[in-house]
Each structure stands twice: as structure tokens, then as C-alpha cells.
Amino acid sequence: MPLDNNKMKISNQPTKGDFTLTNTDLGHVLVTGGSGFVGKNFVKTLLNKGFKVRSFDLAPSDLEHENLECVEGNICDFGLVEKIVEGIDTVFHTAAIIGLKGGNAVTKEYRDQSYSINIEGTKNLLKALRKAGGSRFIYTASNSVIIEGKPLNNATEDTPYTTRFNDLYTETKVIAEKWVLSQNGVEGVNTCAIRPSGIWGSGDQTVFKIFFEQIRNGVMLARVGDGSALLDNTYVDNLIHGQILAAEHCVPGGTSEGEAYFINDGEPMNMFDFAGKVIEKAGGKKMPKLKIPAGLVKFFMVIWQELHFRFKFPEPILPPLAIERIAINNYFSIDKARRDLGYEPLFTTEQGIEASQDFYKALFEKITAK
């Protein structure tokens, strides 16, 4: 049974902008991508809170619980999706292909696959939920939907969408988020979008896996940039906390319906300083002190990438446009989430590092042993 604080709490006179307006009875919950990094952590959190959960993923789940039902399948199969959402009240949509390639690196097959899953799959899910009589749809977007390659200092949700797509992931996230928010309130389903920064924590197979592989390959020789660029990150439990708060407020007249929110740790820092803390705890060497100008690194990555396209050289260790992400300010305000949702990060960066230390140590040892 759900915990007592999951019961319905709706004020008699809803007021937009009043974060006390909540309906914390999320009912029967569906998590897409439930076998992935974010989704698996999400499922475990919801189960611990007493919710009845259905997990949907192309990959099998290794979780077992009396309140958990796991279903395998493709989100592009509308007939299957219709069955998956039967009896579901709230959807947390985390499933996506994280396609970080852009430009000439994007083949037609790769583009079609990303569009099918990230855009058409999202549409399938929301349309099926409306048909099934569900009530809330919380979409996992990305902070990249406003990144233009220019410094962003405490950027807010009022910042326009980017029109400069560095990668296919950003392109599909912009299209899908716009559509999801445009559908708010249609046939009784309220929608909301959550924009995390780089997600990290136990289960991470992206952010620090890249750093660990660079250490293994002996290419972690210098820092990119002068060390002044600030980025923010999103510890996975902070993301889940923000998602749940958004769902609780995603009711008619609620603060989050039809809205987008940046959810992060609220501690902007240089990426190499942040990574150094995790790498040291995992048993790796200290980050190098040598600094190389970002423009120079990007120049060489452009040449390397061209050699890859033309002469089948190995892919560059970093896509050229990714240099911008770590060499210029890219951090985002959580003031709107604080105001509308009552959001505060559950974990500081230091607490997150301590909580995920064993996981990252095991991942580091696995990667560097190869």
C-alpha cells in the first residue's frame, strides 16, 4: 500500500504558482526505460515509496517486487503500448536513444531510429495514455534543448529553444518536448517536461565511463580549457525527486502542468574538478594539471573527425562540438523548480559521490582491467 503521504492533498482554491497545490496520489505508475540507468533507479525509488509500478523496456529487468510488473517491448509498437498503459495513471517517460553524433556522422538509419524512438515513441505513449484514461505524463528532456554554443550562466526556462543541433539527441529532444508540452490538458492528460543536466550516480554508463576509458587508453593527459568554465550536473536521486514533485503538481490548475523545469544539483563546477573527485574516489589517478586551450583541442578534433569520415580512421576521443560543453559556462537555474515545486536537491555533490563510490570503483576496475 502507498505510504500515508502519497494520499490526495488538493487545496480548495488552486492557485498557479503556489507549490503547496499538490495531488500526491500518483496512482498506478509506468516507468519507460525501466531497465536503464535512470529508469531502474526510478523504479526502485517508487517501490520504496509504496507505489504499484509497471516497468517497460526493450531490455529485460533484473528487479523483482510484489508491486512490480516488468514488460519487455518496443515503444514504437503502438498496439503493445496501448496494452502497456492500461490501468496506468501516471507515466514517467525516461526511455530514449542517446544519439550524441551529429553532422556527417549521422546516417539515415541512425536518424530514422532516433526519430522513431525519441519522437514517434513518445507520441505513441502519450496518445495511448489519453485513450486509456490516464492523467499525467512526465517527460524526461535535457538541458541541451537550449544550448547554443554560447555561455549560459544560470539560464532559465524562458531561454528560447536552440536551433543549432550539435547532435541527434538534442534535435529529437527539442521536437519531442515541444510536442509534449503542446498536448497539456488534451483529453484529460496533463504534461510536464524535466530537463536534467549530465546525469550521474549508481548505474551511470555514460558520464564517467568515458573518463575511465580515457584513463585506460592513456589519453587523459591534460584538462581542456583554462578551468574557469562551470557546468552543473544532476545526481540521479535528485532527478527522480524532481520528477516526482513535478508529477504531484501536474494537476488541473497545478504549478507544473504544461511547464518545463531544469533539475540539477544546484552546484555549478568545472567538469574536470568534478570528475577528479569521482575518479580519485574510484581509485584512479589525480586529474592532470596541464591545461590545453579549448580552441586548439577542438581544431585537432575537427581534423581527426574528418580523417575518420574520409579514411576510416578511429573516431576522435571527443566530438568537436562536445568541447564547447566543457570549455564554456553551461549551468542552469533551479529557481523555478524551487518556487513551483518546492524542489531542493536531496544530495549535495559530495554526498552523491560518497553514495555512489562503490559503484564507480567497481566500474573503474572493470574498465581499466580490459
Stockholm file with secondary structure:
# STOCKHOLM 1.0

chainA/1-370         MPLDNNKMKISNQPTKGDFTLTNTDLGHVLVTGGSGFVGKNFVKTLLNKGFKVRSFDLAPSDLEHENLECVEGNICDFGLVEKIVEGIDTVFHTAAIIGLKGGNAVTKEYRDQSYSINIEGTKNLLKALRKAGGSRFIYTASNSVIIEGKPLNNATEDTPYTTRFNDLYTETKVIAEKWVLSQNGVEGVNTCAIRPSGIWGSGDQTVFKIFFEQIRNGVMLARVGDGSALLDNTYVDNLIHGQILAAEHCVPGGTSEGEAYFINDGEPMNMFDFAGKVIEKAGGKKMPKLKIPAGLVKFFMVIWQELHFRFKFPEPILPPLAIERIAINNYFSIDKARRDLGYEPLFTTEQGIEASQDFYKALFEKITAK
#=GR chainA/1-370 SS CCCGGGSCCCCSSCCTTCTTCCCCCCCSEEEETTTSHHHHHHHHHHHHTTCCEEEEESSCCCCCCTTEEEEECCTTCHHHHHHHTTTCCEEEECCCCCCCCCGGGCCHHHHHHHIIIIIIHHHHHHHHHHHHTCCEEEEECCGGGGCCSSCEEEECTTSCCCSCCSSHHHHHHHHHHHHHHHTTTGGGCEEEEEEECEEESTTCCSHHHHHHHHHHTTCCCCEESCSCCCBCEEEHHHHHHHHHHHHHTCSTTCSSTTEEEEECCSCCBCHHHHHHHHHHHHTCCCCCCCEECHHHHHHHHHHHHHHHHHHCCCCCSSCTTHHHHHHSCEEECCHHHHHHHCCCCSSCHHHHHHHTHHHHHHHHHHHHTC
#=GC SS_cons         CCCGGGSCCCCSSCCTTCTTCCCCCCCSEEEETTTSHHHHHHHHHHHHTTCCEEEEESSCCCCCCTTEEEEECCTTCHHHHHHHTTTCCEEEECCCCCCCCCGGGCCHHHHHHHIIIIIIHHHHHHHHHHHHTCCEEEEECCGGGGCCSSCEEEECTTSCCCSCCSSHHHHHHHHHHHHHHHTTTGGGCEEEEEEECEEESTTCCSHHHHHHHHHHTTCCCCEESCSCCCBCEEEHHHHHHHHHHHHHTCSTTCSSTTEEEEECCSCCBCHHHHHHHHHHHHTCCCCCCCEECHHHHHHHHHHHHHHHHHHCCCCCSSCTTHHHHHHSCEEECCHHHHHHHCCCCSSCHHHHHHHTHHHHHHHHHHHHTC
//
